[in-house]
Amino acid sequence: MLHGIDVSNWQGNVDWGNHADDGVSFAFAKATEGVTYTDKWFDRNWQRMRENWLVCGAYHFAKPKGNPADQAGHFLRTIQQAGGLRRGDLVALDLESHEGLPADEVAAFARRWCRIVERRTGMRPFIYTHAWFARAGNCAGLGEYPLWIASPSRPKGDPLVPSPWRDWKIHQYDNSPIDRNVFHGSREDLTRLGYDPR
């Protein structure tokens, strides 16, 4: 298994060299939320992850009451402005807020967002979510996308896997003092799920 972390503005100035020296092989940094918010640390995190030879991932925090096309565009423009995608880079949708909407509307938002990103990048986004959120129906129709499951109550590499998925790819097993993850496979397996410019 590969070890990784994920960060946002809450972590502030991340020492990427130290994490790389400690065996971190991949990371996700928050890029955007909704249609207007851009994480102020994203550009720096994106550059520093790359400089330290980590598999680079970016994620968008979904606001399902908003327009999925506008949110996907905001996310992809933000990555482009930070230097763009390179072979093996990863993207993800952080799907954990329903904003009071029915589950079918949340799931429809997520499917639309993913289809747009997939069409524009050629890659399937990871879906980051919680088992309880998926079980409520908010992830219906997303089983074709790789699962990044937040399951800190479970042992590392043994998360709960909710429907519509049958397996997991990334397990967020700890969130204190930083979110820690493992990937179910090798570095080559992980980058194969990432961006391929061909």
PEUR-V282180 format. One record per run of one state. SS is the DSSP state (H for helix, E for strand, L for the rest). FROM is the first residue (numbers start at 0). LEN is the number of residues. If there is no record, write none. Layout:
((SS/FROM/LEN) (SS/FROM/LEN))
This chain:
((L/0/1) (E/1/6) (L/7/1) (H/8/3) (L/11/4) (H/15/6) (L/21/4) (E/25/8) (L/33/3) (E/36/2) (L/38/3) (H/41/10) (L/51/3) (E/54/7) (L/61/6) (H/67/14) (L/81/8) (E/89/5) (L/94/8) (H/102/19) (L/121/4) (E/125/5) (H/130/8) (L/138/8) (E/146/4) (L/150/19) (E/169/5) (L/174/4) (E/178/5) (L/183/3) (H/186/6) (L/192/6))
